[in-house]
């Protein structure tokens, strides 16, 4: 004889099969440590993994808000846009790629330039946006970087460029490669005038950007574990037919071999830049 009776009806098959719908974007898997982390926790930590310190890529606008004093940024050459002057087409028309990138980013090109202050110190900045065609350098990017350097020269303000790029934009052929010489020539004038140029390399900085202005800073600094180089590791391994050492082309490897001057975590970037600016400008 049973002393207990089930008072509630058993779950129906429909209820048993029903799954809890978890909204997308709540959790993020870290690409470095593979930990599943609460997305808002990463955002509160300036888009740095709280478990291992991996630096997630951020947009140009987010970096400007992070580094420059609030309300101090004034954009330059915002209306400049790329043009498909070669009628280039690979798997997709270049003009269609431009339209898609502009729609995704909200306008402009792969770099945003302007003036502002860092802890009250006036600067001219250029910030790459990897989300715009992989931060590739075409004619517009080269022109905007050059104009930013010339602005620093004219107003005697230090110039800072945050690089994040896959290199020269192939859809503009030789004209994109010419930007390497143009930006480097502008930096030569800046150096001759004794005005500091600080290059900040973020993940990734490769190709023609690395081979030109990105490595010509009076101070070359990088975020932790950023990929920095000309050709990618896979291409190099296939070319030389040898296995590359662990961490090859990462910030730590480059610092050890004298290619960069320092590695600065994102949380310390603004304070470190202000410190360097005070040294260069004697306070």
C-alpha positions as CSV (number, residue, x, y, z in Angstrom):
1,X,0.0,0.0,0.0
2,X,1.4,3.4,-1.0
3,X,1.3,6.3,1.5
4,X,2.3,8.9,-1.1
5,X,0.3,10.1,-4.0
6,X,1.4,12.3,-6.9
7,X,-0.6,15.5,-6.7
8,X,0.9,17.3,-9.7
9,X,0.4,16.1,-13.2
10,X,3.6,14.7,-14.9
11,X,5.4,17.0,-17.4
12,X,4.1,16.7,-20.9
13,X,6.5,15.8,-23.7
14,X,6.2,19.3,-25.1
15,X,7.4,20.8,-21.8
16,X,10.2,18.3,-21.6
17,X,11.4,19.1,-25.1
18,X,11.2,22.8,-24.6
19,X,14.7,24.4,-24.3
20,X,15.6,27.6,-22.5
21,X,16.4,30.2,-25.1
22,X,19.7,32.0,-24.2
23,X,20.1,35.4,-25.8
24,X,23.1,35.7,-28.1
25,X,26.1,37.8,-27.0
26,X,25.7,37.0,-23.3
27,X,28.9,34.9,-23.2
28,X,32.1,35.2,-25.1
29,X,34.7,32.5,-25.7
30,X,38.3,33.8,-25.3
31,X,40.4,33.1,-28.4
32,X,43.5,32.6,-26.2
33,X,42.5,30.6,-23.1
34,X,39.2,29.2,-24.5
35,X,37.4,30.2,-21.3
36,X,33.7,31.2,-21.5
37,X,33.4,34.7,-20.0
38,X,30.5,36.9,-19.3
39,X,30.6,39.5,-22.2
40,X,29.8,42.5,-19.9
41,X,32.7,41.5,-17.7
42,X,35.0,41.7,-20.7
43,X,33.6,45.0,-21.7
44,X,34.1,46.4,-18.2
45,X,37.7,45.3,-18.4
46,X,38.2,47.4,-21.6
47,X,37.7,44.4,-23.9
48,X,40.5,42.4,-22.2
49,X,39.9,38.9,-21.0
50,X,39.9,38.9,-17.2
51,X,41.2,35.3,-17.2
52,X,44.3,35.5,-19.3
53,X,44.7,39.2,-20.4
54,X,44.0,38.5,-24.1
55,X,43.3,41.8,-25.8
56,X,40.2,41.6,-28.0
57,X,40.1,43.9,-31.1
58,X,38.2,47.1,-30.6
59,X,36.9,49.7,-33.1
60,X,38.6,53.0,-33.8
61,X,35.9,55.0,-32.1
62,X,36.2,52.8,-28.9
63,X,40.0,53.3,-28.9
64,X,39.6,57.1,-29.3
65,X,37.2,57.2,-26.3
66,X,39.6,55.1,-24.3
67,X,42.8,57.1,-24.9
68,X,41.8,60.7,-25.5
69,X,40.3,63.0,-23.0
70,X,36.5,63.1,-23.0
71,X,35.2,65.6,-25.5
72,X,38.6,66.7,-26.8
73,X,38.6,64.8,-30.2
74,X,38.0,66.7,-33.4
75,X,38.0,64.6,-36.5
76,X,39.8,65.6,-39.7
77,X,39.0,64.7,-43.3
78,X,35.9,62.8,-42.3
79,X,34.4,63.0,-45.8
80,X,37.2,61.3,-47.6
81,X,36.1,58.0,-49.2
82,X,37.8,55.4,-51.4
83,X,37.1,55.3,-55.1
84,X,37.3,52.3,-57.5
85,X,39.4,54.1,-60.1
86,X,40.7,50.8,-61.6
87,X,37.3,49.1,-61.8
88,X,38.9,46.3,-59.9
89,X,37.0,43.0,-59.5
90,X,38.1,39.7,-57.8
91,X,35.4,37.6,-56.3
92,X,33.5,40.8,-55.8
93,X,33.6,44.3,-57.2
94,X,35.8,46.7,-55.3
95,X,33.0,49.4,-55.3
96,X,30.7,46.8,-53.7
97,X,33.3,46.1,-51.0
98,X,33.6,49.8,-50.3
99,X,29.8,50.2,-50.0
100,X,29.6,47.2,-47.6
101,X,32.4,48.4,-45.5
102,X,31.0,52.0,-45.2
103,X,27.6,50.6,-44.3
104,X,29.1,48.4,-41.6
105,X,31.4,51.1,-40.1
106,X,29.0,54.0,-40.6
107,X,31.2,55.9,-43.0
108,X,34.8,57.0,-43.6
109,X,37.6,54.6,-44.3
110,X,40.0,52.3,-42.5
111,X,41.5,55.1,-40.4
112,X,40.1,57.9,-38.4
113,X,42.4,61.0,-37.8
114,X,42.0,64.1,-35.8
115,X,43.3,66.2,-32.9
116,X,42.7,66.0,-29.2
117,X,44.4,65.8,-25.8
118,X,45.7,63.1,-23.5
119,X,45.7,64.2,-19.9
120,X,45.6,67.8,-21.2
121,X,48.5,67.3,-23.7
122,X,47.7,68.2,-27.3
123,X,48.2,65.5,-29.9
124,X,47.3,64.6,-33.5
125,X,46.1,61.0,-33.7
126,X,45.4,58.4,-36.4
127,X,43.5,55.3,-35.4
128,X,43.0,52.3,-37.7
129,X,39.7,50.3,-37.8
130,X,40.3,46.7,-38.6
131,X,36.6,46.2,-39.2
132,X,36.9,48.3,-42.4
133,X,38.3,45.9,-45.0
134,X,40.8,44.5,-42.6
135,X,42.3,48.0,-41.9
136,X,43.9,47.9,-45.3
137,X,45.8,50.9,-46.5
138,X,44.6,52.4,-49.7
139,X,45.0,55.9,-51.2
140,X,42.6,57.5,-48.7
141,X,44.3,55.9,-45.7
142,X,47.7,57.0,-46.8
143,X,46.4,60.5,-47.5
144,X,44.7,60.8,-44.1
145,X,47.8,59.6,-42.3
146,X,50.0,62.0,-44.3
147,X,47.7,64.9,-43.6
148,X,47.7,64.1,-39.9
149,X,51.5,64.1,-39.8
150,X,51.5,67.4,-41.7
151,X,49.0,68.8,-39.2
152,X,51.4,67.8,-36.4
153,X,54.2,69.5,-38.2
154,X,52.3,72.7,-38.8
155,X,51.0,73.0,-35.3
156,X,54.1,71.4,-33.6
157,X,52.0,68.7,-31.9
158,X,53.2,65.1,-31.3
159,X,51.6,62.5,-33.6
160,X,50.3,59.2,-32.5
161,X,49.2,56.4,-34.8
162,X,47.4,53.2,-33.6
163,X,47.9,50.6,-36.3
164,X,45.7,47.6,-36.9
165,X,46.0,46.5,-40.5
166,X,46.3,43.6,-42.9
167,X,48.6,45.8,-45.1
168,X,48.3,47.6,-48.4
169,X,44.9,47.3,-50.2
170,X,45.4,45.1,-53.2
171,X,42.3,46.5,-55.0
172,X,44.2,49.8,-55.5
173,X,47.4,48.1,-56.9
174,X,50.6,50.2,-57.1
175,X,48.8,53.3,-55.7
176,X,48.3,51.7,-52.4
177,X,52.0,50.7,-52.2
178,X,52.9,54.4,-53.0
179,X,51.3,55.3,-49.6
180,X,54.3,53.6,-47.9
181,X,56.7,56.1,-49.4
182,X,54.4,59.1,-48.9
183,X,53.8,58.5,-45.2
184,X,57.4,57.7,-44.6
185,X,58.5,61.0,-46.4
186,X,56.1,63.0,-44.2
187,X,57.5,61.4,-41.1
188,X,61.0,62.3,-42.2
189,X,60.0,66.0,-42.2
190,X,58.4,65.5,-38.7
191,X,61.6,64.0,-37.4
192,X,63.7,66.8,-38.9
193,X,61.6,69.3,-37.1
194,X,62.1,67.5,-33.8
195,X,58.4,66.7,-33.3
196,X,57.8,63.2,-31.7
197,X,56.0,60.4,-33.4
198,X,54.7,57.5,-31.3
199,X,53.6,54.3,-33.1
200,X,51.3,51.9,-31.2
201,X,51.0,48.5,-32.8
202,X,47.9,46.5,-32.1
203,X,46.6,43.1,-33.2
204,X,47.3,42.6,-36.1
205,X,49.7,45.0,-37.8
206,X,51.1,43.5,-41.0
207,X,52.1,44.1,-44.6
208,X,52.8,47.5,-46.0
209,X,51.7,49.3,-42.8
210,X,54.4,47.5,-40.8
211,X,56.9,48.1,-43.6
212,X,56.4,51.8,-43.5
213,X,55.2,54.3,-40.8
214,X,54.2,51.7,-38.2
215,X,57.8,50.9,-37.4
216,X,59.2,54.4,-37.7
217,X,58.2,55.8,-34.4
218,X,60.5,57.6,-32.0
219,X,58.8,55.1,-29.6
220,X,57.3,51.9,-31.0
221,X,55.0,50.3,-28.5
222,X,52.5,47.4,-28.7
223,X,49.7,45.8,-26.9
224,X,50.3,42.3,-25.4
225,X,50.4,39.3,-27.8
226,X,49.7,41.5,-30.9
227,X,50.6,39.9,-34.3
228,X,53.2,42.2,-35.9
229,X,55.1,41.4,-39.1
230,X,55.2,41.7,-42.8
231,X,54.1,38.3,-44.2
232,X,52.1,36.0,-42.1
233,X,53.7,33.0,-40.2
234,X,52.1,30.4,-42.5
235,X,53.5,32.1,-45.6
236,X,57.0,32.3,-44.0
237,X,56.9,28.6,-43.0
238,X,55.9,27.6,-46.5
239,X,58.6,29.7,-48.0
240,X,61.6,28.7,-45.8
241,X,60.2,25.2,-45.2
242,X,61.1,25.4,-41.5
243,X,59.0,25.5,-38.4
244,X,58.9,29.0,-36.7
245,X,59.6,29.4,-33.0
246,X,56.7,29.7,-30.5
247,X,55.4,33.2,-30.3
248,X,57.0,34.3,-33.5
249,X,55.8,37.7,-34.7
250,X,54.1,38.4,-31.4
251,X,54.8,41.5,-29.3
252,X,56.8,39.6,-26.7
253,X,59.0,38.1,-29.4
254,X,59.6,41.4,-31.0
255,X,60.4,43.1,-27.7
256,X,62.9,40.4,-26.9
257,X,64.6,40.9,-30.3
258,X,64.7,44.7,-30.2
259,X,62.0,45.4,-32.8
260,X,59.8,47.4,-30.4
261,X,60.5,49.4,-27.3
262,X,57.8,48.4,-24.9
263,X,54.6,46.4,-24.4
264,X,51.8,48.3,-22.7
265,X,48.5,46.7,-21.6
266,X,45.3,48.6,-22.7
267,X,44.5,49.6,-19.1
268,X,47.8,51.5,-18.8
269,X,47.9,52.9,-22.4
270,X,46.6,56.4,-21.7
271,X,48.8,57.0,-18.6
272,X,51.9,55.6,-20.4
273,X,51.3,57.8,-23.5
274,X,50.9,60.9,-21.3
275,X,54.2,60.0,-19.5
276,X,56.1,59.7,-22.7
277,X,54.6,62.9,-24.1
278,X,55.7,64.8,-21.0
279,X,59.2,63.5,-21.4
280,X,59.3,64.4,-25.1
281,X,57.8,67.8,-24.6
282,X,59.6,68.5,-21.3
283,X,56.3,68.6,-19.4
